[in-house]
Amino acid sequence: MRLHVLVASLTFLVSAWLLLFPGQVVAGGSMVVGTVYARNYMGDYRALGWANVTATDGNIVLRARTTSDGRYQLFLSTGSWELITSMPGYKPVSKVIAVPDGGTVTYDFYLEESGVPIPEFHEYAAPFITSLSLLLAVLILRRRSLSAQRLG
């Protein structure tokens, strides 16, 4: 008896959701999967973790990050989508793909180094880090001089 009430309540809630938010239902599409590769120091392509993959159809923008082994996956609705992958230190690569209704679309990216150095710190961080280092050095020296005065 309680199971029937639970199922009926769930059916009612789902129906109400679909009536109130009809634009939220995806009619069809496919899973887009792939791997992002970049060259290592020896020139071989290796999977690139934490790369950004962006998909847009002109109206909708979806984003994903690659896993540590370079793989990504996005569920995209049927139609034409532009896939763009980027990573600091590499040239972005884009590709327009056609997403069918159902199935899986596989597309791998191969990134090349941009030659632009990646700054380790923001330009305002260097004076802050220098000031903090000097403050810590002064505090340590002051503590040592106070300890020496107590002993001597």
C-alpha positions as CSV (number, residue, x, y, z in Angstrom):
1,M,0.0,0.0,0.0
2,R,2.7,2.5,0.9
3,L,4.7,1.6,-2.2
4,H,1.7,2.6,-4.4
5,V,1.4,5.9,-2.6
6,L,5.1,6.6,-3.1
7,V,5.0,5.7,-6.8
8,A,1.9,7.9,-7.4
9,S,3.5,10.8,-5.6
10,L,6.7,10.5,-7.6
11,T,4.7,10.3,-10.8
12,F,2.7,13.4,-9.8
13,L,5.9,15.4,-9.0
14,V,7.6,14.4,-12.2
15,S,4.5,15.4,-14.3
16,A,4.2,18.7,-12.5
17,W,7.9,19.4,-13.1
18,L,7.6,18.7,-16.8
19,L,4.5,20.9,-17.0
20,L,6.1,23.8,-15.2
21,F,9.5,23.6,-16.8
22,P,9.0,22.2,-20.4
23,G,12.2,23.8,-21.7
24,Q,14.4,21.7,-19.4
25,V,13.7,18.4,-21.2
26,V,16.3,17.2,-23.7
27,A,14.6,15.7,-26.7
28,G,17.6,13.9,-28.1
29,G,21.3,13.9,-28.5
30,S,24.4,11.9,-28.0
31,M,27.3,11.5,-25.6
32,V,30.4,13.2,-26.9
33,V,33.6,11.6,-25.6
34,G,37.3,11.9,-26.3
35,T,40.8,12.4,-25.1
36,V,43.0,15.6,-25.1
37,Y,46.6,15.0,-26.0
38,A,49.7,17.2,-25.8
39,R,53.4,16.6,-26.5
40,N,55.7,15.8,-23.6
41,Y,59.4,16.8,-23.4
42,M,60.4,14.1,-25.8
43,G,57.9,15.1,-28.4
44,D,55.5,12.1,-27.9
45,Y,51.7,12.8,-27.5
46,R,50.5,12.0,-24.0
47,A,47.0,12.4,-22.4
48,L,46.6,15.9,-20.9
49,G,44.7,16.1,-17.6
50,W,42.8,19.2,-16.4
51,A,42.3,20.7,-19.9
52,N,39.1,22.7,-20.6
53,V,36.6,21.5,-23.1
54,T,33.8,23.9,-24.1
55,A,30.9,23.1,-26.4
56,T,28.6,25.7,-27.9
57,D,25.8,25.7,-30.4
58,G,25.5,29.4,-30.5
59,N,23.0,29.7,-27.7
60,I,24.1,27.1,-25.1
61,V,27.6,26.9,-23.6
62,L,28.6,23.7,-21.8
63,R,32.0,23.1,-20.1
64,A,33.9,20.1,-19.0
65,R,37.4,19.3,-17.7
66,T,39.5,16.3,-18.7
67,T,40.2,13.8,-16.0
68,S,43.8,13.0,-15.0
69,D,44.0,10.6,-17.9
70,G,42.9,13.2,-20.4
71,R,39.4,12.0,-21.0
72,Y,36.3,14.2,-21.3
73,Q,32.6,13.5,-21.8
74,L,29.6,15.8,-22.6
75,F,26.0,15.0,-23.4
76,L,25.0,17.3,-26.3
77,S,21.6,17.7,-27.9
78,T,21.2,16.9,-31.6
79,G,22.6,19.4,-34.0
80,S,25.8,21.2,-34.9
81,W,28.2,22.0,-32.0
82,E,31.6,23.7,-31.8
83,L,34.0,22.0,-29.4
84,I,36.9,24.1,-28.1
85,T,39.7,22.8,-26.0
86,S,42.2,24.9,-24.1
87,M,44.9,24.7,-21.5
88,P,47.3,27.4,-20.3
89,G,50.6,27.1,-22.2
90,Y,48.9,25.5,-25.3
91,K,47.2,26.8,-28.4
92,P,43.4,26.3,-28.3
93,V,41.9,24.0,-30.8
94,S,38.3,24.0,-32.1
95,K,36.3,21.7,-34.2
96,V,32.6,21.8,-35.4
97,I,30.9,18.4,-35.1
98,A,27.5,17.1,-36.0
99,V,25.7,15.4,-33.0
100,P,23.3,12.7,-34.1
101,D,20.2,11.5,-32.2
102,G,21.5,8.7,-30.0
103,G,24.8,6.9,-29.8
104,T,28.3,8.2,-29.0
105,V,30.5,10.6,-30.9
106,T,34.2,10.3,-30.3
107,Y,36.6,13.2,-31.0
108,D,40.2,13.5,-29.7
109,F,42.1,16.8,-29.5
110,Y,45.9,17.3,-30.1
111,L,47.2,20.4,-28.5
112,E,50.5,22.2,-29.4
113,E,52.5,24.4,-27.1
114,S,51.9,28.1,-27.5
115,G,55.4,29.2,-26.6
116,V,53.9,31.8,-24.2
117,P,55.4,31.4,-20.8
118,I,52.9,30.8,-17.9
119,P,53.5,33.2,-15.1
120,E,53.8,31.6,-11.7
121,F,52.5,34.6,-9.8
122,H,50.2,37.5,-10.5
123,E,52.0,40.7,-11.0
124,Y,50.7,42.0,-7.7
125,A,51.7,38.9,-5.8
126,A,55.5,39.5,-6.0
127,P,55.6,42.6,-3.8
128,F,53.2,41.0,-1.3
129,I,55.3,37.8,-1.0
130,T,58.5,39.9,-0.7
131,S,56.9,42.0,2.1
132,L,55.7,38.9,3.9
133,S,59.1,37.3,3.7
134,L,60.8,40.4,5.1
135,L,58.2,40.6,8.0
136,L,58.8,37.0,8.9
137,A,62.6,37.5,8.8
138,V,62.3,40.6,11.2
139,L,60.1,38.6,13.6
140,I,62.5,35.7,13.7
141,L,65.5,38.0,14.3
142,R,63.6,39.9,17.0
143,R,62.7,36.7,18.7
144,R,66.3,35.5,18.6
145,S,67.6,38.8,20.1
146,L,65.0,38.6,22.9
147,S,66.0,35.0,23.6
148,A,69.7,36.0,23.7
149,Q,69.0,38.9,26.1
150,R,67.1,36.6,28.5
151,L,70.0,34.1,28.5
152,G,72.8,36.7,28.8
